Amino acid sequence: MAHHPTPTDRSDEAAYEIRISGMLGSRWAGWFDGLTVRDGGDGTTVITGLVADQAALFGLLQRVHGLGLPLISVARIDPGTNPRS
């Protein structure tokens, strides 16, 4: 019999990397709920960190949209590895 996770035995928290076109300084980290905001080195900004659930991820993407900067990518990453630069 297959086991189906219930809200009490799983966490929706996951690490994500969001890459946008344009430059934002690290001072924007507070605006992005404390996620790491860094220069991607190629004219992009990379926002990384743990996100509580899909609703929180959607909220972050709405903030990116509100900045008017093009979204390049959104990737779920292993929280135990260094994000790519």
Beta strands, then each sheet from edge to edge (+ up, - down):
strand 1: 14-21
strand 2: 36-39
strand 3: 44-51
strand 4: 71-77
sheet 1: 2+ 3- 1+ 4-
end
